[in-house]
Amino acid sequence: MDRKGEWQVRAGRRALAAPVGLLAMVSMIVLGAQVATAQLSEGCRLDPVSQIESCHRFYIPSAASYSLFYSFKCAPDGGIPEAGLVEDASGNLYGTTDLGGVYGYGTVFKLTPSGTETVLHSFAGAPSDGAYPYFATLTLDSAGNLYGTTPSGGESGEGVVFKLTPAGAETVLYSFSGGSDGGSPRGGVVRDGSGNLYGTTFWGGALGFGVLFKLNPSGTETVLHSFASSATDGGNPDAGPIRDSAGNLYGTTAHGGSFGNGTVFELSASGSETLLHSFADYPSDGALPFDSVLLRNSSGNLYGVTYYGGRTGDGAVFEVNAAGEETVLLNFDGGSGGGNPYDGLAQDADGNLYGTTENGGSAPCGYQGCGVLFKLSPAGQETILHSFDLSLADGAYPFGGVIRARTGNLYGTLSAGGPSSCGAVFKFSF
């Protein structure tokens, strides 16, 4: 499917009916060193199939700590940022835009702590370069080199793995063929201490349902696992993997598993795959963890999101513990509490989780809202930090999740809105 077609599909997702919310002003709450007026919202939704009404409460603080950090201008600047951000030791942020740049195939950009942007690379497309970096968050090494993927471009048009030096010199490390080596890598890569890169492709491989691959520093690719999209294996991984200190890899697949709704998997350092969880869909479980890059804490627990499923079908936040047991931590309501989270989560030292949803929120964006920035406490209390608004003063439809910077601020990307309607990077300060 081409990029225009994918945007049409996404637009169709937003044409669903939204729930209604009952708002009432409540007492003051503390946000960092500030005191802000909050609203207590009770969001309810009647499921059209089961006719079960689901309600939950959450606090909505003021938006005084929220701002647009940078607004894209499309061309020759980038436009439509869909991936998450990565931060270096100096507080600079790096990311990609899906479109824009000199050739219109997207960019890699740098943002200084003061918000000054530099386009480090404009993708040129096939056959010599990648194109449309999509949702793949970059990886940064200690020397300041960036690594990433594009699902299109390259010698066969099936995507590439690339390296970008701090000076902006790009090297295509590998071009996928779409055959047994995999095709269309949509997630980022993770790097080990020896310089090997690990990632996934959405399709290709021995069975056509994607692969988990290793790329050594000399550019030789090894397929570690070909997904089968069966009852005992996942299929079509959208997100890249994470890696623990023992060399085990963890990730999600958008399809496959016992119910066909996606999986959480582990691949041991010796190459043995374990299916940790198969998503069962609503109302008891999530479904379709599209670009859900997992978060792993010191206890070995994994955290992520699903785009669909949950109590009302609007997505969920889940935990899979070290024993492989899954718990749904939050069911989104599709209304003012947010709906359809796409990318992964960030966590602070107190165990609070932070993320974004593509849809939902209190702003009047079509039928389903422009998305929210949320916080989830260890006790399961959801706090709406911001409801995005499709306007020149704000942005909408965040796909890339958030990062928690060294300062404690949250940063993320917005695929639409901003003064030039080309998307933006936002900042939330506590």
C-alpha positions, 0 to 999 in steps of 0.5 A: 500500500502506498503512503497516500493509501495508508493515510486514507486507512488511518483517516477511516479509523477516526470515523468511529463514534466517540463516547460522552463524558460528564465533567465536573470541577474538583479541588486543586491538584499539585503538578510538580511545584505548581498548583493547577485547577483540575477536572474530574471526568467520568467517561462512559461508553456503550458497546454497540455489540455487547450493550455493556456500558463501561465507565472510569474516572480520571483527572485532567490537569491544566495545560499550563505546562504544555507547549509546542517545542518545534513546528515543521514546515514540510519542505525543505524542512521535514513534515509528518513526524510519526516516530518517537525521539531519542536524546543524547547526553547534551540534551539534543533530540533526534528523530525522523519525519515521514515526508518532506526534506529535499526529495520529499521522502522524509528526513532525520533531524536534530533539535537542540535544547533551545529548540533549534532544528537541523536537518541532518539527512534528506532521504533520496529513495530507491535505489541508493537510499531509504524512504519514508522512515515511518514509525522507527525510532532512532538508536544512538551510540556513544560516539553520536552515530544514529541508526535506523530503518526505512520500510521503503527505498533501497536496492529492491524498494523493500527498505534499508538499515542506515547509519548517520554520523554526527556530521550527517554522513549517511551509509546504507548498511543493508538493503532488504530484498523482500525475500528470505531476508525480510522486507519492510522494516517498520520498527527501529533497531537495538545495538549491542556492545559489539556493534551488532544491530537487531531489528524486525521486518514486517514481511518476508522471511521463510514464511512471509510473515516477517523476520527478526534479524541481526546485522553485524558491523560489516553489514552481513545479515543473519535471520534469527527467526522467521515468523509463522503467524500461527497459533504458536507464533506471532506474525508481522512485527511492526515494532523493533525489539529490545534487548536485555543484558543477557542478550535476550530479545523481546518484542511484539507482533501485530498478528498471529498467536492463539487468537490472531490478534498479536503476541509478545515474544522472547528470543533467547541469546541461543536463538530459542523463541518463546511466545510469552502472550497471545492477545485475546481482544476485547473485552478482557484483553488488548489486541493488535500491538502495532508499533508497541516497542516494549519497556522492560523494568529492573524486575523483568516486567514488560510494558506496552500498548495495544491499538485495539481491544480492551474493555471497549475496543479502544486499546489498552496498556498491559504488563507481562511479568517475568513469569509470562503472566499478563495484566491489563493495567488500563482500558482506554475509553475512546473518549476524553480518556484517550483511545488507540495508543500506537507506540510504546511507553516511558517510565519514571523512577516512581513507576509511573508510565507515560504515553500517547493515544492517536485518538480520543481526548476532549478536543473536537477533532472529527468524531474521535478526538485528536489524541491525548498525553497520559500518565498511569500510576502504579495504582492504575490512576490515569491522568490526562496531561494534555488533550491535543487539538488540531490547530495552528497553536497545537498538533494532533494524532501522536503516533510515536509515544513519548520520551522522558528527558534527563530534565524530567520533561516529556517530549513527543511528536505530532503527525498533524497540526502546527502553524504550517500543518506539517506536524510538530514536536511537543514538550510537557514540563512538570 
